[in-house]
Amino acid sequence: MKTKVLLLGIDGLVLTRALTSGRAPRLSALKERGYFTEFLMSSPTYSGPGWSTLLTGSTNEEHLVFDNRFMGHNLLRRPDLLSRAFYQDQSTTTFAAAGWPPLVDPTGPGPVIHQRREQQLAFQHRVIVRDGETHGYRSIDAEIADIGTFAISQHGPDVNFIYFCGADEAGHTYGTLGTEYIDAVGRIDNHLHRLENAIVKRVESLNEEWILVVTTDHGHLDEGGHGGDHEKEKASFVIAVGLGRENPAWPGNVQPHQLVSHILDERAK
């Protein structure tokens, strides 16, 4: 049985603030029991290039995304984690859900996650698109959590990407030092808890093996904002926990563009 994967993307998460706030107990527990490393994202530290690197295993110079407009991108030639897993084994089922349209919406400037319409018609690939930019991420993240929890509980796709953006939204609006940012982190931690519980139930009832991987695309300045090359803006990390199996034994110096390959290696074991 191949390892199943949930890659959880938390946009704009300042890990030190989350861990010291007392509002992210699930994230803290995962960090303590799992694989953990920190790394620096490349500049410019925008979500477009950050998620393009983390999801496709490509550098900025390879995927050609340098901002959130995605102009001149090379994403069609840089398949994402879900697509690469399918191309390795065409029995693979995949699922993506996100509220930032460029990640998943074919009518937007991306998308980073390939649509793969043939696999969608064959019920092997499902993409959930929501618009947090219009409707706000507090409600959209909650909807994504509901949908993702249902998908994992009822269908257990082999490779999943689920994305939350409420922390980034709060960081831009209020900065990262106030209660608004920490409140957003607390809500996302609750979403994480639900997703983890859904995986644990499958592990216990179906004897499945999973890895839960958590990362972010950039940090924030204290006053809010990112895009430059300050260390606080470039700060990122990976937490990876085995559920029903051992933790990944990845090296301590994983770079952002190497994450996809390491995850696919776990699938191949």
Phi, psi and omega in degrees: 000126180284149175295133173270157189227134162241114171263115181256118179259122177246103187294134172064033182274120173272102191298318182298321177295318180297315186287328182270355184280338187078002183257004181231060184296326180289317178298318179298317181295320179296318178299318183292326185262349187246186171289142180213135170210154175250152174208172180250130175285157177282153173277149001283143187270066174253164182293324181304299178294325182298308180289329176298320177292311185292328185268337181253348184071034183235152172280168176304321182291339179269316180271345174061033172254120184238356177201191183269007175270337176064020182294131178072021184292162181243028187294332179297335179259004180234080185297147183281174181307313183295317180294317180296324177295321178292319180294331176288325183210108189281009168269356185292134173256143186224155183211137176222139177217127183205151178257357174263109190307321182302340179285327192223345188270118182292345178271356182266195184283346178265243352272159177288319176278119182295145184286322179046065186301324181298320179288328175296318179294333179269008179062028175259348184216130178227136180234122179256121182249127172227164186238088177288337178296326180272316191258354181089142188276343177300310180284322182291319176301319179297321178293318177299320178297317178299312183294316181295319179297317178297314182300316180291315182297314189269331187240332179054055178305155185288319182226124188232145169231122179232139193228136175234144185230007183297325179293318179297318178300315179294322179298318178294321187279320189239354191081178187255359186266347185264180183290332182298318179295316181292326175299319178295319176300318179298319178296318180293323177299322176296319176299316178301317180301316179297317180295317178298317179298322178297321178293314182302319179297322177291320178300315184287324185268332185242000179060035178279163175241132183226156160236135176253118184243130181237135178208172175224161185267341180186171173257209180211150164291158181305320182279358181096144180112158182197178182129336180268199185246020174294146182302326178293328178284329184272351188293129175214182186196169169225130168246132179222122185236133174276134175239115188081008180198176180286162174293152173300140179258063182277156178293163184280354184241040177298136177258157185308318183283356179263352186298316181302315181297320179295320178295315179296326176298322178295324177295327185280347184288000000 
